[in-house]
């Protein structure tokens, strides 16, 4: 199942973005787990996958972390057991790659 967690709604002065997750059933557990997190921002589709702590998919191309995109408008880097994604307009997303 796919879910939209957050997206811009409003005026033209706001930078558009979408944050989505893909959930899958977990074996032997009664809850589903987040398999991947997708952020669409600044013309990029950024995909972080569970258990893949060293890479991010940028428009379907694998990049090693840390990564800086679009002349510093988007930064992705390790933070604890996960990855932080930060943008120039203040969006901050943390994805825990193992405990979600």
Phi and psi in degrees as a GROMACS rama.xvg file:
@    title "Ramachandran Plot"
@    xaxis  label "Phi"
@    yaxis  label "Psi"
@TYPE xy
-109.101  143.052  UNK-2
-136.522  140.797  UNK-3
-90.8603  121.231  UNK-4
-87.7336  -38.6101  UNK-5
-157.681  149.507  UNK-6
-160.685  161.313  UNK-7
-74.5227  141.63  UNK-8
-140.292  119.389  UNK-9
142.21  -154.424  UNK-10
-65.8879  166.951  UNK-11
-69.9636  -11.8903  UNK-12
-80.6182  -9.56269  UNK-13
-88.4444  138.54  UNK-14
-73.0828  123.677  UNK-15
-71.0543  140.503  UNK-16
-156.146  158.278  UNK-17
-139.442  135.687  UNK-18
-118.948  121.196  UNK-19
-127.521  156.866  UNK-20
-128.919  154.247  UNK-21
-116.879  119.924  UNK-22
-106.19  146.81  UNK-23
-134.178  150.971  UNK-24
-65.0338  143.231  UNK-25
-98.8767  140.74  UNK-26
-67.7613  138.069  UNK-27
61.4872  18.33  UNK-28
-129.626  153.806  UNK-29
-90.3275  -2.83478  UNK-30
-119.364  157.486  UNK-31
-88.7511  161.723  UNK-32
-117.604  156.905  UNK-33
-82.9084  116.247  UNK-34
-83.3468  -39.2351  UNK-35
-153.224  155.495  UNK-36
-118.463  132.755  UNK-37
-122.912  129.182  UNK-38
-121.733  126.405  UNK-39
-106.69  116.984  UNK-40
-158.93  145.263  UNK-41
50.3753  34.8029  UNK-42
80.5166  5.34172  UNK-43
-107.58  148.473  UNK-44
-110.95  111  UNK-45
-106.184  123.727  UNK-46
-121.299  123.646  UNK-47
-111.557  129.982  UNK-48
-113.067  143.304  UNK-49
-53.5124  130.551  UNK-50
82.9469  -8.65142  UNK-51
-102.744  83.9776  UNK-52
-84.5833  -9.18566  UNK-53
-106.821  -5.56261  UNK-54
-135.473  158.803  UNK-55
-133.325  141.64  UNK-56
-89.8415  124.343  UNK-57
-115.192  110.006  UNK-58
49.7079  46.3837  UNK-59
71.3168  12.3183  UNK-60
-114.726  129.935  UNK-61
-74.7915  132.799  UNK-62
-128.839  143.43  UNK-63
-79.8811  147.601  UNK-64
-89.4121  149.363  UNK-65
-73.3658  157.468  UNK-66
-135.762  139.187  UNK-67
-122.511  127.985  UNK-68
-121.842  152.845  UNK-69
53.1627  50.0094  UNK-70
56.9024  40.7802  UNK-71
91.5097  5.06608  UNK-72
-73.4811  -24.1592  UNK-73
-134.694  130.112  UNK-74
-123.19  136.225  UNK-75
-128.154  131.894  UNK-76
-156.701  159.301  UNK-77
-66.5802  141.971  UNK-78
-149.336  106.964  UNK-79
63.0121  -129.039  UNK-80
-91.7749  16.8899  UNK-81
-145.214  -158.11  UNK-82
-129.282  137.325  UNK-83
-100.798  139.398  UNK-84
-119.502  123.664  UNK-85
-126.108  143.336  UNK-86
-117.735  167.026  UNK-87
-67.519  -18.1362  UNK-88
-101.937  10.2859  UNK-89
100.623  2.11864  UNK-90
-71.2921  129.78  UNK-91
-131.089  122.131  UNK-92
-124.223  129.286  UNK-93
-112.822  129.012  UNK-94
-118.391  113.965  UNK-95
-79.7946  114.307  UNK-96
-76.1275  -12.0641  UNK-97
-125.087  -35.2938  UNK-98
-114.856  69.8971  UNK-99
